Amino acid sequence: TAARLTFDPQLPVGAVNRRVFGSFVEHLGRSVYDGIYEPGHPSADAEGFRSDVKALVSELGVSAIRYPGGNFVSGFRWEDSVGPRSQRPARLDLAWHSAESNQVGLHEFATWLDSVGSELMLAVNLGTRGTLEALDLLEYTNLRSGSARAVERAANGRTEPFDVRMWCLGNEMDGPWQLGHRSADDYGKLAAQTARAMRMFDPTLELVVCGSSSRSMPTFSDWERVVLSHTYDDIDYISCHAYYEEKDGDLASFLASSVDMDEFIESVIATIDHVKAAKRSDHVVNISFDEWNVWYNTRFETVDKITGAQNWPTAPRLLEDAYSVADAVVVGSLLISLLRRSDRVTSASLAQLVNVIAPIMTEPGGIAWKQTTFFPFAVTSELASGQSIPTHIECDLYETDAYGSVPVIDAVTTFDAATGSVSVFLVNRSQTDPVTLSFDIADFGTVLEASARTLSDDDVYAVNTLEDPERVTLRQNETLVHSEGVAVVELPPVSWTAISLR
Ligand code: AHR
């Protein structure tokens, strides 16, 4: 079948914020221990971090990294994770029923971030702790000198402050599973008090208040309204979290997951702007989509839970989904959805980074490899720049049980007027038909170089594994041609494609 794209380069949606290419490292499973950190590994650096993993994280092009949780943060005492390693206490992590050695903490993680070129996005514990502990942590990380916390940091080896800019005020506080879960009203008051206190220290901090842990929560949207009514002028972002999976063999609906993400984003924007109007505020609050991915959560729920606190393991294999070609196509379309609202989604974190629902996998003592989902993330991060521009799609529709009639093609375009670079990100959701896509490029001036990379496979369930780590890779899409201001490309069924024009 055929499809056509048209653009409005003169009416950009908003600038692409690099923070949209963030990720997330939680003390969970083998994300940290036996993931980024494995002192005995042949590639380990002097700090015990795996260099092969660092190289992959750099290649992935990750901006800010959210840390240290997740559900983990709601039981975390940050003080345990600083100071001489030999004196750090081991603790139980109630969220994931694991043992936490605290051998990797704030200083080690910040050093690792410097080595991969990413920024720290820190979450404070508003589950079992409160404003004072958040202030202690802020003083420890951001005050140059002149208080006990700054002296302590310097004594622990870091004279210069960490100068953390982005702070999450708790995690998923609407979720009954969360340690310290509370009502929107109670959380809103605590978050507002903490935000105001942190801003007394530094009014330029960027603060993220917890939105709903998913759009399907019964309290969704009322939660946002109430929390924002307490916090609106004291914060910059409200979080969104969303995970998608193929359910009951319904690949057609799963491939349309970005329809749900679009609606989620639109309804949170509407709620933010409702509170803004009600408050007669000039302040703009945006979205930090700080947990998003494909996650086979229903598989996790059927796995036997770790019981018996006497025997909780260190770094168990938890949430280690192996991602298929179809999963990568969905990840590509979720990135399209985030970029489509570049004006309001100005921060996002792929959850997570290594081993735990992650684009990068490791084997202790062995190799590190790229999951299928690595490719759309790395290439979108590499190519998206300048402004997101309106991209109109003329194409066939198909029926889904979850979302009704859905366009076969999903697409977004970025245009960097400074460099003349145009990037078009495309998904073909059809399970049967290739699509011949054409689009007008005359508006973008002279095109000297044009290239396309595509992820697709005859087996949409093909995955990369320890035994076969390069089973699925990206390939150049040689069908791309352009002449007289029109470009044409073939998009195979169930595929993700990035086109770069310069
Ligand atoms: O990313 C895994 C978990 O998903 C996080 O700990 C939590 O915030 C969410 O429910």
Residues whose N, C-alpha, C, O or C-beta is under 5 A from the ligand:
A	BS01	AHR	G70 N71 F72 E172 A351
